[in-house]
Amino acid sequence: MITLHHLEYSQSFRILWLLEAMGIEYELVCYNRHPKTHLAPDEYKALSPLKSAPVITDGDLVLAESSAIIDYLLDRYPSDELRPAAGSPHRTRYLFWFHAGQGTMMPLMLVDSLFRIMRERVPFFVKPMIGGLHKLVEAGFSKPRMDGLLALAEEDLAKADWFGGSALTAADTLMCYSMMSAFERGFINDRHPQCLAWIARMEDEPSFQRAKELDGRDSMVLPLR
């Protein structure tokens, strides 16, 4: 049986939502972060090849990386609804957002997270310098690229409700963590009505609601100032 080793406030929520959307039987093992360092516990690091979330086990197989796990699950339990087949009119749209979520959006959010964590942990007299550098990087690098990606999202979501087309797909489950991170940190705002509508549809999805209940957290994203 598939086992999801789920770390709170992590990208493994993507896999939890996907498993609920697939409707397959699986086992869920939950882990809490250290209350001060926010790091994964030692038993999770010992399990994960990358010492980070997400990770699944399937018999002797141990597999990390969100996109690899999603492809593995959909190879084992094929679904043309959750992964549009080659030749589908939604296939290229699905492929773009499936890879943009991890290849473009998450690195931008990671840069933002690193600066926020540094500002939280450095001595008080260094905080202004880190804050100033954060603003420079955001203005010259993160925000222009995020604005461009969100403009594309606005265009596509105006044509169809989901990132993979007219129905929920694995591209949406992969994008959820990145989109919520962008929303909670102000990158997504009132200038992005289609993105806000997508977030509302996501939160209304029964499979998402089941995943949130199993996760037991108000947010899938670790709160950072």
Secondary structure, DSSP 8 states (H G I E B T S, - for coil): -EEEEEESSSTHHHHHHHHHHHT---EEEEE---TTT----HHHHHH-TTSSS-EEEETTEEEESHHHHHHHHHHHS--TTTS--TT-TTHHHHHHHHHHIIIIIHHHHHHHHHHHHHHHHS-TTTHHHHHHHHHHHIIIIIHHHHHHHHHHHHHHHHHSSBTTBSS--HHHHHHHHHHHHHHHTTSS-TT-HHHHHHHHHHHH-HHHHHHHHHHT-S-SS----
